[in-house]
Each structure stands twice: as C-alpha cells, then as structure tokens.
Amino acid sequence: MSLLSFLRPKPKDIFTNAEEQLIVEAVRNAEQRTSGEVRVFIESRCRFVNAIDRAAQIFINLKMDKTEMRNATLVYVAVKDKQMAVFGDEGIHNKVTSAFWNAEVVKMMQHFKSNNIPAGIIAAIKDIGEALTLHFPYEADTDRNELPDDIVFGQ
C-alpha cells in the first residue's frame, strides 16, 4: 500500500481546530527535550482486528522506522471503533517494553470513556515524551526534527 493510498481528507468533526493545535503543541513540547519522535495518526475505523497491527502498518508507511536512533513512537486512534494503540520503534521499545505501551493505552481509554479524546492523546504524548527524554535526551549539537509534528488523518 502506498503512502497516498491510506492518507485521506481529515475525518470531519473529530477535533476542533483548537484541540488539533493542542495535540500538535503536545508533540512539539514532548520532542523539545529528546532526540525521539512522536506522531499521531487518527482515523474513523480500524480495518484490522488488532489495533497494534494497524499501528505497525502505519508506522512503516509513515517511514517512522527510519529515524537514526530508532526512537519514534506512534499514537494510533480509530475513533468510531474506539480502538487505539501506541507503537514504538525498537530503540525505545527495548527501553520501556510492552508494559509501558499498554499502560498508556489504558490511560487513553480512561479519558476516552469520559468523551475527552484529545486529553487522552495529550496525556499519552506527555508520558511518551518523558520516557523518550529519559532514554534519549536532547543533544543540541546533533538533534534534528526527523518527522513532521502534525496529526496524520486517515480514513
């Protein structure tokens, strides 16, 4: 599947412009103190039974596996299907393990149950940023933003 085939116009009415800006700002803030990268992918429905499989596919399609230190993380949400996953590349995954990702999904679900999807995503981004900062601190001489900070919207 090509990158263009899974990118679609933004699903309507998922976030307000202000909520989108808060999520993008959270990504930028999380990345300020780390060489790690965070991306957010939102779509209406998950075509896969397992959201982590979908997140892994998106991760590869967005070329997130190409960061120098293999420390990119994807926050994936299928809003209508109420599925979500956090997927980290091998560099960060080896440091925090599956237990960390699973805990972040549980925290997001708590916010989602209160119908506050943006707050759940922002909370996960903040926690991911802390983990990335701990294991991959920012280095002024070598750090560069390897991936865009904007939200990617799927179908």
C-alpha positions in Angstrom: 0.0 0.0 0.0 1.4 3.4 -0.9 1.5 6.3 1.5 -1.0 8.2 -0.6 -3.5 5.4 -0.7 -4.1 5.4 3.0 -4.0 9.2 3.6 -7.4 10.7 3.1 -9.0 14.1 3.9 -9.4 14.7 7.6 -12.5 13.0 9.1 -14.9 15.7 10.0 -15.9 16.6 13.5 -13.3 14.6 15.3 -11.4 17.6 16.8 -11.9 21.3 16.8 -9.1 23.4 15.4 -8.1 24.3 19.0 -8.0 20.6 20.0 -5.8 19.8 17.0 -3.5 22.7 17.9 -3.2 21.4 21.5 -2.3 17.9 20.2 0.4 19.3 17.9 1.7 21.5 20.6 2.0 18.5 22.9 4.0 16.7 20.3 6.3 19.7 19.9 6.7 20.0 23.7 7.4 16.3 24.1 10.1 16.4 21.4 11.9 19.5 22.9 13.9 17.6 25.4 14.6 14.4 23.4 16.0 13.1 20.2 12.9 10.9 20.0 10.0 11.5 17.7 6.2 11.3 18.3 3.5 11.1 15.7 -0.3 10.9 16.0 -2.5 9.1 13.4 -6.3 9.4 13.6 -8.9 7.6 11.5 -12.5 6.7 11.9 -12.3 3.0 11.6 -9.7 0.3 12.1 -9.8 -2.2 9.3 -7.8 -4.7 11.4 -9.0 -6.8 14.3 -5.9 -5.8 16.3 -5.2 -2.0 16.5 -1.5 -2.7 17.1 -1.2 -4.4 13.7 -2.8 -1.4 12.1 -0.4 0.9 14.1 2.6 -1.1 12.9 1.4 -0.8 9.3 1.0 2.9 9.6 4.4 3.2 11.4 6.1 1.6 8.4 4.1 3.6 5.8 5.0 6.9 7.5 8.7 5.8 7.4 8.9 6.1 11.2 11.3 3.2 11.3 13.9 5.3 9.5 14.9 7.6 12.5 18.6 7.5 13.2 18.2 6.1 16.8 15.0 4.0 16.1 13.2 6.0 18.8 10.0 7.1 17.1 6.6 6.4 18.6 3.1 6.4 17.0 -0.1 7.1 18.9 -2.9 5.5 16.9 -6.6 6.1 17.3 -9.6 4.7 15.4 -12.3 7.0 16.8 -15.5 5.3 15.8 -14.2 1.8 16.5 -12.8 3.0 19.9 -9.5 1.3 19.2 -6.1 2.6 20.0 -2.5 1.6 20.2 0.9 3.1 21.0 3.7 1.7 18.9 7.3 2.4 19.5 10.3 1.5 17.3 12.9 -0.9 18.6 15.2 1.7 20.2 12.6 3.0 22.6 10.7 -0.3 22.9 13.8 -2.0 24.2 14.0 0.6 26.9 10.3 0.8 28.1 8.8 -2.6 26.9 5.2 -3.5 26.2 4.1 -2.8 29.7 4.7 0.9 29.2 2.7 1.0 25.9 -0.1 -1.0 27.4 -0.3 1.4 30.4 -0.5 4.4 28.0 -3.4 2.8 26.1 -5.3 2.1 29.4 -4.8 5.8 30.4 -6.1 6.9 27.0 -9.1 4.7 27.4 -10.0 6.3 30.7 -10.1 9.8 29.0 -12.0 8.4 26.0 -14.7 6.9 28.4 -15.2 10.5 29.6 -15.6 11.5 25.9 -12.3 13.5 26.1 -10.3 12.0 23.2 -7.9 15.0 22.9 -7.0 14.9 26.6 -6.2 11.1 26.4 -4.0 11.7 23.4 -2.2 14.6 25.0 -1.6 12.7 28.2 -0.1 9.8 26.3 2.1 12.2 24.3 3.4 13.8 27.6 4.2 10.4 29.1 5.9 9.2 25.9 7.9 12.5 25.9 9.1 11.8 29.4 10.2 8.3 28.5 12.0 9.5 25.4 13.7 12.2 27.4 14.9 9.7 30.0 16.3 7.3 27.4 17.1 9.6 24.5 17.9 13.1 25.9 18.1 16.1 23.6 21.6 16.8 22.3 21.9 20.3 20.9 24.8 19.5 18.5 23.2 16.5 16.8 19.4 16.7 17.3 17.1 17.5 14.4 13.4 17.0 13.9 13.3 13.9 11.7 9.5 13.6 11.4 6.7 16.2 11.0 4.8 17.1 14.2 1.3 17.4 12.6 -1.5 15.0 13.1 -2.0 12.5 10.2 -5.6 11.8 9.4 -6.6 8.5 7.7 -10.0 7.3 6.5 
